[in-house]
Amino acid sequence: MSDTVPTRPSRIQLTLDLDAPGRNVGDLMLRWSDNTVPLGYHPIPVISLRGQPGPCVVILGGTHGDEFEGPTAILRLAARLEPSALAGQVILVPALNAPALHASARVSPLDGQNLNRAFPGDADGGPTAMLAHFVETRLLPRADAVIDLHSGGKASVFDPCALATRVEDADLATANMDLARAFGLPLIWVLGGHNDNRSVNAAAARVKVPMIAAELGGGGGVDPEITDLAETGLMRCLRHLGVLPGGAPAPVPARHVEIADPLHSVYAPADGLFDRRCSAGQHAEAGRCAGTLYFPEEPERAPIELGFPATGHILAHGNRGLVRRGDLLALVAQSLPEER
Ligand SMILES: [Zn+2]
């Protein structure tokens, strides 16, 4: 994977002018001729709120289409923010992977691809690659900060946290961590060597724009408390960046964790019914029971008790009863000393 940003022109057009003042609502026009939209485009709604001169903040949700807390919080912001109150611009994309959101699916129904594994994308590729390419070459370069809201989707449930990428550029690393702190959740997941370089986070690092993601619960629904946390986090970030008045938000003590080793997590060793005995946010103790795998189609087969391979913090638990061999059942992270 090249680290250079692709330069071929995007095929995606906008129906709105992102440089126009005030409130402007329109679409990214994702032209992908298929049976559902043979000659038109797949709309990806965008809300631009542009006030006085100041930083441009891009806020993304629905990168995965079965994660609804972020899109909900973004639409709350679209309803409550007035451009005249902003020192800068907020570009809201509540459903970046709109076709996936409409299908309530993690990946795009247009090509089966995962948008957060599609960067830097391809101007001439399939619809997911075209979208990733547009974000990396057109949207991120105009941003002074980017926030991408995720959750566990239908498959899993996360302990709510902000994610900051550890990058070599010291100023960018500090800006990422400051933005993660500003979001105000008591847990920060630091993305290091195990981060996928095909994600929005990796794209932002290439473009050198400060960026955080957030993991906001999950399960395929909309938890009101978690949506409140997301909305509060976004408003805090806008204050931190100076787009909203009020000064820097009050600091919130946060625990910092990282995935030290993917093998510290618990995976299903076979297809079966997982009787989960742990939850996101809890402490994992090496050797302690994470749950029991039963075999409903083979009742004579002995169940398998699954222990934690390592001590740590349970960042997420699987949300499925019936699991496949290889499914993630519990994501275990290790604490870090607080970074500066
Ligand atoms: Zn996601």
Residues whose N, C-alpha, C, O or C-beta is under 5 A from the ligand:
A	BS01	ZN	H64 E67 H150 S151
